[in-house]
Amino acid sequence: AEGEVMQLITAKNTETTEDDYLAVIDAKTAALFAAAAEVGAVIAGRPKSEAAALRSYGRNLGLAFQLVDDALDYSGEQSMLGKSVGDDFREGKITLPVVLGYRRGNAAERTFWQRTLQEGNIGEDDLAEAMGLMKRHNALSDTLERARHYGAIARDALAIFPDCEANAALLEAIEFCVDRPF
């Protein structure tokens, strides 16, 4: 619920910072992934260190997942995504690619983001313009780089566990999450 409230506060606010945005996805997606990863260790009565490691794994996997999802909204293929490319843009959602594109843009580019996202005045060619600005300012590639960073932290959290089939599956989930085309 906290994440939902935070998202409402940052919605359509082009002054949202990267830290604000990360706090939103930490309280939403990452919290869900963390709880899901930790619950098995808790139910099985495993040591607190293992439960904490799985919680860290899940949290960082959730952050990586959401960052990739946000980037794909501007670069994925509609047939693979299961939703329309640009839905976040049309809904005025402030995601990391938007934060980076806005922060790195010049005055005219910031005016574009304010008109489209804050005011909701979106024209026919504005999604293509947004995608072009993100490319120009490396917003998508930098978002994916941050996703890889969180994926690496998730991978490191699993280091306390022995090599086994379950650990391999958790590691595979990281690779899938960070490298998924949809």
N, CA, C and O of each residue as an XYZ file, in Angstrom:
728
protein
N       0.824     -1.195      0.000
C       0.000      0.000      0.000
C       0.867      1.258      0.000
O       0.542      2.243     -0.663
N       1.976      1.219      0.750
C       2.872      2.373      0.798
C       3.392      2.720     -0.598
O       3.462      3.890     -0.974
N       3.754      1.689     -1.355
C       4.255      1.907     -2.710
C       3.210      2.527     -3.616
O       3.529      3.370     -4.454
N       1.951      2.111     -3.449
C       0.869      2.680     -4.252
C       0.706      4.170     -3.964
O       0.535      4.972     -4.882
N       0.761      4.536     -2.679
C       0.640      5.944     -2.295
C       1.808      6.739     -2.870
O       1.619      7.828     -3.412
N       3.010      6.190     -2.748
C       4.190      6.869     -3.289
C       4.062      7.059     -4.795
O       4.444      8.101     -5.327
N       3.523      6.051     -5.484
C       3.366      6.156     -6.930
C       2.355      7.241     -7.289
O       2.537      7.961     -8.271
N       1.302      7.359     -6.504
C       0.318      8.416     -6.755
C       0.946      9.800     -6.583
O       0.626     10.731     -7.321
N       1.840      9.924     -5.601
C       2.498     11.208     -5.353
C       3.415     11.587     -6.514
O       3.499     12.758     -6.885
N       4.099     10.602     -7.085
C       5.043     10.887     -8.171
C       4.393     10.878     -9.554
O       5.020     11.292    -10.529
N       3.152     10.415     -9.654
C       2.488     10.324    -10.958
C       2.455     11.686    -11.643
O       2.077     12.693    -11.043
N       2.851     11.695    -12.883
C       2.829     12.882    -13.741
C       3.708     14.020    -13.225
O       3.577     15.156    -13.680
N       4.596     13.727    -12.287
C       5.475     14.754    -11.724
C       6.854     14.631    -12.353
O       7.639     13.762    -11.972
N       7.148     15.491    -13.306
C       8.428     15.408    -14.008
C       9.608     15.779    -13.115
O      10.756     15.572    -13.507
N       9.355     16.317    -11.934
C      10.437     16.642    -10.995
C      10.810     15.443    -10.118
O      11.653     15.563     -9.229
N      10.194     14.303    -10.364
C      10.533     13.084     -9.629
C      12.013     12.778     -9.836
O      12.516     12.829    -10.959
N      12.700     12.460     -8.749
C      14.125     12.134     -8.836
C      14.307     10.629     -8.997
O      13.371      9.850     -8.816
N      15.514     10.244     -9.337
C      15.824      8.820     -9.434
C      15.606      8.142     -8.086
O      15.068      7.036     -8.034
N      16.012      8.783     -7.005
C      15.811      8.208     -5.670
C      14.329      8.050     -5.350
O      13.923      7.037     -4.781
N      13.511      9.053     -5.715
C      12.061      8.954     -5.507
C      11.508      7.745     -6.249
O      10.745      6.950     -5.701
N      11.912      7.628     -7.507
C      11.415      6.536     -8.337
C      11.835      5.177     -7.769
O      11.023      4.256     -7.686
N      13.100      5.060     -7.382
C      13.578      3.788     -6.829
C      12.851      3.446     -5.534
O      12.604      2.272     -5.259
N      12.506      4.453     -4.734
C      11.747      4.203     -3.507
C      10.365      3.637     -3.830
O       9.868      2.765     -3.118
N       9.749      4.132     -4.898
C       8.432      3.622     -5.310
C       8.530      2.153     -5.706
O       7.751      1.331     -5.224
N       9.473      1.817     -6.576
C       9.530      0.419     -7.027
C      10.066     -0.497     -5.927
O       9.782     -1.695     -5.927
N      10.835      0.053     -4.995
C      11.292     -0.740     -3.857
C      10.107     -1.110     -2.969
O      10.035     -2.227     -2.456
N       9.181     -0.171     -2.789
C       8.020     -0.411     -1.938
C       6.927     -1.212     -2.641
O       6.017     -1.718     -1.984
N       7.003     -1.334     -3.952
C       5.992     -2.087     -4.696
C       6.558     -3.414     -5.191
O       6.463     -4.429     -4.501
N       7.129     -3.407     -6.355
C       7.600     -4.634     -6.999
C       8.655     -5.346     -6.169
O       8.562     -6.555     -5.954
N       9.660     -4.609     -5.699
C      10.760     -5.241     -4.965
C      10.279     -5.848     -3.652
O      10.749     -6.916     -3.259
N       9.355     -5.187     -2.970
C       8.833     -5.724     -1.711
C       8.098     -7.039     -1.948
O       8.224     -7.973     -1.157
N       7.342     -7.114     -3.020
C       6.628     -8.348     -3.359
C       7.606     -9.478     -3.673
O       7.456    -10.589     -3.164
N       8.593     -9.202     -4.500
C       9.595    -10.213     -4.841
C      10.366    -10.648     -3.597
O      10.656    -11.833     -3.434
N      10.699     -9.702     -2.717
C      11.457    -10.016     -1.500
C      10.662    -10.948     -0.596
O      11.193    -11.938     -0.092
N       9.393    -10.629     -0.394
C       8.553    -11.470      0.458
C       8.387    -12.866     -0.135
O       8.445    -13.863      0.584
N       8.181    -12.933     -1.441
C       8.013    -14.231     -2.102
C       9.273    -15.078     -1.990
O       9.188    -16.293     -1.809
N      10.422    -14.460     -2.095
C      11.678    -15.212     -2.016
C      11.975    -15.652     -0.586
O      12.521    -16.733     -0.369
N      11.622    -14.828      0.380
C      11.947    -15.108      1.779
C      11.008    -16.115      2.428
O      11.427    -16.858      3.316
N       9.770    -16.156      2.014
C       8.752    -16.935      2.718
C       9.089    -18.424      2.810
O       8.811    -19.054      3.831
N       9.674    -18.986      1.775
C      10.024    -20.409      1.815
C      11.018    -20.721      2.910
O      10.882    -21.731      3.602
N      12.014    -19.873      3.078
C      13.018    -20.081      4.129
C      12.386    -19.952      5.507
O      12.730    -20.704      6.419
N      11.477    -19.018      5.667
C      10.816    -18.820      6.955
C       9.949    -20.027      7.292
O      10.013    -20.548      8.406
N       9.142    -20.470      6.338
C       8.260    -21.619      6.569
C       9.063    -22.883      6.858
O       8.659    -23.704      7.681
N      10.193    -23.037      6.183
C      11.034    -24.225      6.374
C      11.888    -24.137      7.640
O      12.602    -25.084      7.970
N      11.821    -23.013      8.348
C      12.593    -22.871      9.573
C      14.093    -22.760      9.347
O      14.886    -23.147     10.205
N      14.476    -22.237      8.207
C      15.901    -22.079      7.881
C      16.502    -20.948      8.724
O      15.770    -20.114      9.257
N      17.813    -20.921      8.842
C      18.461    -19.856      9.623
C      18.111    -18.462      9.084
O      17.835    -18.279      7.898
N      18.135    -17.497      9.998
C      17.809    -16.116      9.614
C      18.729    -15.596      8.520
O      18.313    -14.787      7.691
N      19.973    -16.053      8.510
C      20.913    -15.591      7.478
C      20.458    -16.032      6.089
O      20.629    -15.296      5.117
N      19.881    -17.228      5.992
C      19.382    -17.706      4.699
C      18.130    -16.940      4.287
O      17.971    -16.576      3.122
N      17.239    -16.696      5.254
C      16.029    -15.929      4.953
C      16.404    -14.518      4.501
O      15.818    -13.986      3.558
N      17.383    -13.916      5.176
C      17.825    -12.563      4.803
C      18.460    -12.561      3.413
O      18.249    -11.630      2.635
N      19.231    -13.593      3.104
C      19.861    -13.681      1.780
C      18.794    -13.799      0.694
O      18.895    -13.161     -0.354
N      17.780    -14.609      0.945
C      16.709    -14.762     -0.043
C      15.886    -13.480     -0.163
O      15.431    -13.125     -1.251
N      15.701    -12.795      0.953
C      14.992    -11.513      0.898
C      15.781    -10.514      0.039
O      15.200     -9.819     -0.795
N      17.090    -10.444      0.241
C      17.934     -9.554     -0.565
C      17.885     -9.957     -2.035
O      17.782     -9.106     -2.919
N      17.960    -11.248     -2.284
C      17.853    -11.757     -3.653
C      16.548    -11.265     -4.288
O      16.557    -10.688     -5.376
N      15.434    -11.498     -3.600
C      14.131    -11.127     -4.142
C      13.978     -9.636     -4.347
O      13.453     -9.193     -5.369
N      14.433     -8.862     -3.382
C      14.336     -7.402     -3.496
C      15.084     -6.911     -4.730
O      14.547     -6.140     -5.526
N      16.307     -7.356     -4.881
C      17.121     -6.886     -6.003
C      16.640     -7.448     -7.332
O      16.744     -6.776     -8.358
N      16.118     -8.662     -7.331
C      15.508     -9.214     -8.538
C      14.285     -8.377     -8.921
O      14.065     -8.094    -10.098
N      13.491     -7.983     -7.923
C      12.321     -7.149     -8.180
C      12.680     -5.788     -8.754
O      12.015     -5.297     -9.666
N      13.734     -5.181     -8.218
C      14.196     -3.901     -8.762
C      14.637     -4.069    -10.211
O      14.271     -3.274    -11.077
N      15.426     -5.110    -10.465
C      15.900     -5.368    -11.832
C      14.724     -5.617    -12.771
O      14.676     -5.074    -13.875
N      13.778     -6.442    -12.326
C      12.611     -6.765    -13.141
C      11.855     -5.494    -13.534
O      11.522     -5.299    -14.703
N      11.588     -4.631    -12.548
C      10.805     -3.432    -12.825
C      11.542     -2.470    -13.744
O      10.929     -1.853    -14.615
N      12.842     -2.336    -13.560
C      13.621     -1.453    -14.430
C      13.590     -1.941    -15.876
O      13.440     -1.144    -16.802
N      13.733     -3.245    -16.064
C      13.665     -3.797    -17.423
C      12.267     -3.579    -17.997
O      12.121     -3.203    -19.160
N      11.248     -3.815    -17.186
C       9.871     -3.609    -17.636
C       9.653     -2.160    -18.083
O       9.007     -1.904    -19.098
N      10.198     -1.227    -17.316
C      10.051      0.187    -17.665
C      10.766      0.521    -18.971
O      10.249      1.288    -19.783
N      11.940     -0.045    -19.174
C      12.673      0.196    -20.427
C      11.933     -0.417    -21.611
O      11.863      0.181    -22.685
N      11.381     -1.613    -21.408
C      10.685     -2.291    -22.501
C       9.429     -1.545    -22.939
O       8.988     -1.694    -24.078
N       8.851     -0.749    -22.050
C       7.667      0.014    -22.430
C       7.983      1.004    -23.549
O       7.084      1.459    -24.255
N       9.259      1.333    -23.704
C       9.683      2.259    -24.753
C      10.491      1.588    -25.856
O      10.848      2.232    -26.842
N      10.780      0.305    -25.700
C      11.649     -0.328    -26.696
C      11.235     -1.742    -27.076
O      11.809     -2.322    -27.998
N      10.260     -2.303    -26.392
C       9.875     -3.684    -26.655
C       8.965     -3.818    -27.861
O       8.575     -2.833    -28.488
N       8.641     -5.059    -28.165
C       7.718     -5.355    -29.255
C       6.356     -5.672    -28.658
O       6.244     -6.500    -27.753
N       5.334     -5.020    -29.162
C       3.987     -5.170    -28.632
C       3.550     -6.629    -28.581
O       2.921     -7.047    -27.609
N       3.867     -7.402    -29.600
C       3.444     -8.804    -29.639
C       4.092     -9.619    -28.528
O       3.522    -10.611    -28.075
N       5.278     -9.207    -28.085
C       5.984     -9.917    -27.017
C       5.582     -9.410    -25.633
O       5.576    -10.174    -24.668
N       5.246     -8.121    -25.534
C       4.972     -7.512    -24.236
C       3.624     -7.915    -23.656
O       3.473     -7.982    -22.437
N       2.657     -8.181    -24.501
C       1.320     -8.451    -24.004
C       0.578     -7.162    -23.654
O      -0.523     -7.204    -23.105
N       1.172     -6.041    -23.968
C       0.549     -4.731    -23.794
C       1.119     -3.822    -24.871
O       2.107     -4.154    -25.526
N       0.492     -2.692    -25.040
C       0.954     -1.761    -26.066
C       2.245     -1.077    -25.632
O       2.395     -0.689    -24.473
N       3.171     -0.935    -26.570
C       4.371     -0.144    -26.315
C       3.913      1.283    -26.047
O       3.062      1.811    -26.762
N       4.474      1.903    -25.023
C       4.131      3.282    -24.703
C       2.969      3.458    -23.752
O       2.542      4.587    -23.512
N       2.443      2.368    -23.199
C       1.332      2.508    -22.249
C       1.707      3.414    -21.076
O       0.920      4.274    -20.679
N       2.905      3.225    -20.523
C       3.330      4.057    -19.392
C       3.360      5.530    -19.790
O       2.946      6.396    -19.020
N       3.846      5.804    -20.983
C       3.913      7.185    -21.484
C       2.512      7.775    -21.585
O       2.262      8.880    -21.104
N       1.608      7.040    -22.208
C       0.239      7.534    -22.394
C      -0.476      7.733    -21.057
O      -1.359      8.583    -20.942
N      -0.090      6.945    -20.044
C      -0.708      7.062    -18.718
C       0.000      8.090    -17.838
O      -0.413      8.322    -16.701
N       1.057      8.703    -18.354
C       1.774      9.716    -17.586
C       2.619      9.159    -16.460
O       2.939      9.874    -15.510
N       2.986      7.890    -16.555
C       3.797      7.277    -15.499
C       5.240      7.765    -15.590
O       5.847      7.792    -16.660
N       5.754      8.142    -14.452
C       7.141      8.586    -14.373
C       7.982      7.370    -13.995
O       7.933      6.891    -12.862
N       8.745      6.886    -14.955
C       9.613      5.734    -14.746
C      11.063      6.192    -14.903
O      11.314      7.333    -15.291
N      12.006      5.318    -14.608
C      13.401      5.740    -14.673
C      13.806      6.244    -16.059
O      14.516      7.247    -16.135
N      13.399      5.610    -17.153
C      13.769      6.184    -18.453
C      13.286      7.631    -18.620
O      13.983      8.455    -19.212
N      12.105      7.930    -18.102
C      11.577      9.298    -18.175
C      12.400     10.231    -17.292
O      12.775     11.327    -17.709
N      12.678      9.782    -16.062
C      13.471     10.609    -15.142
C      14.810     10.972    -15.785
O      15.224     12.131    -15.767
N      15.480      9.971    -16.352
C      16.788     10.217    -16.966
C      16.669     11.103    -18.205
O      17.466     12.022    -18.392
N      15.682     10.830    -19.046
C      15.478     11.644    -20.242
C      15.176     13.093    -19.893
O      15.676     14.016    -20.535
N      14.357     13.281    -18.874
C      14.001     14.640    -18.446
C      15.210     15.359    -17.860
O      15.512     16.487    -18.250
N      15.887     14.728    -16.948
C      17.034     15.351    -16.264
C      18.155     15.723    -17.237
O      18.832     16.734    -17.050
N      18.346     14.921    -18.254
C      19.445     15.139    -19.196
C      19.060     16.041    -20.360
O      19.911     16.430    -21.160
N      17.788     16.369    -20.451
C      17.313     17.150    -21.585
C      17.563     18.639    -21.444
O      17.823     19.149    -20.355
N      17.476     19.321    -22.578
C      17.582     20.782    -22.570
C      16.204     21.371    -22.240
O      15.251     20.629    -22.002
N      16.104     22.689    -22.226
C      14.858     23.357    -21.840
C      13.685     22.954    -22.739
O      12.586     22.705    -22.244
N      13.909     22.890    -24.045
C      12.830     22.519    -24.971
C      12.385     21.076    -24.734
O      11.195     20.767    -24.792
N      13.343     20.209    -24.470
C      13.004     18.803    -24.218
C      12.248     18.656    -22.901
O      11.330     17.841    -22.810
N      12.610     19.414    -21.901
C      11.883     19.374    -20.622
C      10.456     19.888    -20.803
O       9.520     19.377    -20.188
N      10.302     20.890    -21.642
C       8.963     21.400    -21.933
C       8.119     20.308    -22.590
O       6.931     20.172    -22.298
N       8.736     19.538    -23.473
C       8.039     18.409    -24.101
C       7.534     17.437    -23.032
O       6.368     17.042    -23.051
N       8.414     17.051    -22.098
C       8.024     16.099    -21.046
C       6.917     16.684    -20.171
O       5.992     15.968    -19.788
N       7.000     17.957    -19.855
C       5.971     18.588    -19.028
C       4.626     18.605    -19.752
O       3.588     18.313    -19.160
N       4.658     18.949    -21.034
C       3.410     18.994    -21.817
C       2.770     17.620    -21.904
O       1.563     17.474    -21.708
N       3.576     16.620    -22.197
C       3.012     15.292    -22.426
C       2.661     14.570    -21.130
O       1.568     14.015    -21.012
N       3.555     14.570    -20.170
C       3.329     13.776    -18.968
C       2.567     14.528    -17.882
O       1.638     13.978    -17.290
N       2.940     15.758    -17.617
C       2.241     16.507    -16.570
C       0.864     16.956    -17.028
O      -0.122     16.797    -16.308
N       0.801     17.515    -18.223
C      -0.459     18.065    -18.718
C      -1.308     17.032    -19.449
O      -2.504     17.243    -19.650
N      -0.700     15.920    -19.846
C      -1.435     14.891    -20.572
C      -1.771     15.277    -21.997
O      -2.649     14.669    -22.610
N      -1.093     16.274    -22.535
C      -1.327     16.750    -23.895
C      -0.396     15.972    -24.835
O       0.698     16.424    -25.170
N      -0.862     14.799    -25.246
C      -0.033     13.895    -26.043
C      -0.549     13.855    -27.472
O      -1.702     13.506    -27.726
N       0.325     14.220    -28.394
C      -0.009     14.195    -29.807
C       0.368     12.874    -30.454
O       0.972     12.002    -29.830
N       0.001     12.751    -31.709
C       0.188     11.513    -32.467
C       1.646     11.057    -32.542
O       1.918      9.859    -32.465
N       2.567     11.974    -32.687
C       3.981     11.627    -32.849
C       4.793     11.731    -31.559
O       6.014     11.578    -31.583
N       4.131     11.986    -30.445
C       4.872     12.243    -29.207
C       5.547     11.005    -28.624
O       6.610     11.123    -28.015
N       4.963      9.834    -28.792
C       5.639      8.631    -28.298
C       6.960      8.442    -29.033
O       7.980      8.138    -28.414
N       6.946      8.621    -30.342
C       8.184      8.499    -31.120
C       9.200      9.551    -30.675
O      10.396      9.270    -30.593
N       8.725     10.749    -30.391
C       9.616     11.812    -29.896
C      10.213     11.420    -28.543
O      11.411     11.594    -28.316
N       9.384     10.897    -27.654
C       9.870     10.465    -26.332
C      10.932      9.382    -26.480
O      11.965      9.416    -25.811
N      10.673      8.435    -27.349
C      11.633      7.351    -27.578
C      12.942      7.904    -28.142
O      14.023      7.451    -27.765
N      12.845      8.872    -29.036
C      14.043      9.495    -29.594
C      14.849     10.239    -28.538
O      16.078     10.174    -28.530
N      14.158     10.944    -27.647
C      14.852     11.662    -26.572
C      15.541     10.685    -25.621
O      16.655     10.930    -25.158
N      14.869      9.591    -25.344
C      15.475      8.591    -24.457
C      16.723      7.992    -25.085
O      17.724      7.754    -24.409
N      16.647      7.753    -26.377
C      17.821      7.216    -27.066
C      18.953      8.241    -27.067
O      20.101      7.907    -26.776
N      18.627      9.473    -27.391
C      19.629     10.539    -27.454
C      20.362     10.703    -26.121
O      21.561     10.980    -26.094
N      19.636     10.531    -25.029
C      20.217     10.752    -23.698
C      20.572      9.450    -22.975
O      20.809      9.447    -21.767
N      20.607      8.351    -23.724
C      20.987      7.039    -23.170
C      20.123      6.608    -21.986
O      20.588      5.869    -21.118
N      18.889      7.056    -21.944
C      18.018      6.748    -20.815
C      17.668      5.265    -20.743
O      17.617      4.693    -19.654
N      17.428      4.642    -21.885
C      17.076      3.220    -21.877
C      18.286      2.361    -21.561
O      18.198      1.449    -20.739
N      19.409      2.637    -22.198
C      20.605      1.828    -21.939
C      21.066      1.990    -20.497
O      21.528      1.023    -19.891
N      20.952      3.178    -19.937
C      21.349      3.376    -18.541
C      20.369      2.714    -17.580
O      20.773      2.228    -16.523
N      19.090      2.691    -17.933
C      18.107      1.975    -17.114
C      18.431      0.485    -17.103
O      18.392     -0.154    -16.051
N      18.748     -0.065    -18.266
C      19.102     -1.489    -18.341
C      20.410     -1.776    -17.608
O      20.574     -2.853    -17.034
N      21.326     -0.837    -17.622
C      22.579     -1.001    -16.868
C      22.294     -1.064    -15.369
O      22.912     -1.852    -14.653
N      21.372     -0.247    -14.896
C      20.993     -0.299    -13.482
C      20.316     -1.629    -13.167
O      20.524     -2.190    -12.091
N      19.519     -2.132    -14.086
C      18.889     -3.443    -13.886
C      19.959     -4.521    -13.743
O      19.852     -5.388    -12.876
N      20.977     -4.474    -14.577
C      22.074     -5.446    -14.467
C      22.791     -5.312    -13.119
O      23.209     -6.310    -12.533
N      22.929     -4.091    -12.639
C      23.550     -3.845    -11.332
C      22.756     -4.551    -10.228
O      23.332     -5.243     -9.389
N      21.439     -4.371    -10.237
C      20.613     -5.023     -9.219
C      20.594     -6.536     -9.411
O      20.510     -7.282     -8.435
N      20.670     -6.990    -10.648
C      20.787     -8.423    -10.899
C      22.062     -8.988    -10.296
O      22.053    -10.090     -9.750
N      23.150     -8.252    -10.389
C      24.427     -8.697     -9.803
C      24.335     -8.760     -8.281
O      24.891     -9.670     -7.667
N      23.648     -7.813     -7.673
C      23.465     -7.844     -6.217
C      22.621     -9.059     -5.828
O      22.912     -9.727     -4.835
N      21.581     -9.342     -6.607
C      20.759    -10.530     -6.348
C      21.608    -11.793     -6.445
O      21.491    -12.692     -5.612
N      22.451    -11.855     -7.450
C      23.347    -13.006     -7.641
C      24.279    -13.157     -6.434
O      24.472    -14.264     -5.930
N      24.846    -12.057     -5.980
C      25.753    -12.089     -4.829
C      25.051    -12.565     -3.561
O      25.668    -13.221     -2.722
N      23.774    -12.242     -3.416
C      23.020    -12.651     -2.228
C      22.907    -14.164     -2.123
O      22.741    -14.705     -1.030
N      22.996    -14.844     -3.256
C      22.873    -16.308     -3.265
C      24.187    -17.016     -2.953
O      24.225    -18.244     -2.889
N      25.247    -16.269     -2.761
C      26.573    -16.866     -2.553
C      26.649    -17.731     -1.299
O      27.523    -18.593     -1.209
N      25.768    -17.530     -0.337
C      25.827    -18.333      0.892
C      25.264    -19.740      0.697
O      25.441    -20.611      1.549
N      24.587    -19.955     -0.427
C      23.981    -21.257     -0.678
C      24.913    -22.133     -1.514
O      25.665    -21.627     -2.347
N      24.861    -23.448     -1.290
C      25.705    -24.347     -2.091
C      25.178    -24.446     -3.525
O      24.011    -24.162     -3.794
N      26.050    -24.850     -4.425
C      25.619    -25.101     -5.798
C      24.647    -26.268     -5.787
O      24.969    -27.354     -5.303
N      23.477    -26.043     -6.313
C      22.463    -27.092     -6.388
C      21.440    -26.678     -7.441
O      21.523    -25.588     -8.007
N      20.495    -27.541     -7.692
C      19.484    -27.276     -8.713
C      18.633    -26.048     -8.375
O      18.312    -25.247     -9.253
N      18.273    -25.908     -7.099
C      17.445    -24.768     -6.690
C      18.203    -23.452     -6.876
O      17.644    -22.473     -7.371
N      19.463    -23.435     -6.482
C      20.270    -22.226     -6.633
C      20.445    -21.893     -8.116
O      20.392    -20.726     -8.507
N      20.649    -22.904     -8.922
C      20.790    -22.690    -10.368
C      19.514    -22.075    -10.946
O      19.578    -21.210    -11.819
N      18.359    -22.523    -10.456
C      17.090    -21.972    -10.939
C      16.946    -20.500    -10.545
O      16.458    -19.689    -11.332
N      17.368    -20.161     -9.333
C      17.307    -18.765     -8.895
C      18.245    -17.886     -9.727
O      17.900    -16.760    -10.086
N      19.417    -18.408    -10.023
C      20.364    -17.674    -10.869
C      19.812    -17.507    -12.288
O      19.973    -16.456    -12.909
N      19.168    -18.544    -12.779
C      18.572    -18.475    -14.115
C      17.467    -17.417    -14.167
O      17.293    -16.739    -15.179
N      16.728    -17.284    -13.068
C      15.674    -16.268    -13.015
C      16.257    -14.865    -13.163
O      15.646    -13.992    -13.780
N      17.440    -14.654    -12.594
C      18.098    -13.348    -12.734
C      18.431    -13.093    -14.200
O      18.137    -12.026    -14.739
N      19.041    -14.076    -14.831
C      19.425    -13.911    -16.244
C      18.201    -13.658    -17.112
O      18.218    -12.794    -17.988
N      17.137    -14.418    -16.862
C      15.908    -14.233    -17.632
C      15.357    -12.823    -17.429
O      14.979    -12.145    -18.384
N      15.321    -12.406    -16.195
C      14.759    -11.098    -15.854
C      15.525     -9.966    -16.523
O      14.921     -9.067    -17.109
N      16.836    -10.005    -16.441
C      17.663     -8.909    -16.939
C      17.769     -8.923    -18.460
O      17.876     -7.866    -19.082
N      17.740    -10.095    -19.056
C      17.952    -10.206    -20.503
C      16.682    -10.443    -21.304
O      16.759    -10.664    -22.513
N      15.527    -10.405    -20.672
C      14.285    -10.744    -21.379
C      13.953     -9.722    -22.463
O      14.144     -8.520    -22.282
N      13.457    -10.216    -23.582
C      13.100     -9.302    -24.673
C      11.670     -8.787    -24.548
O      11.207     -8.039    -25.409
N      10.972     -9.176    -23.495
C       9.574     -8.757    -23.326
C       9.273     -8.486    -21.881
O       8.146     -8.122    -21.543
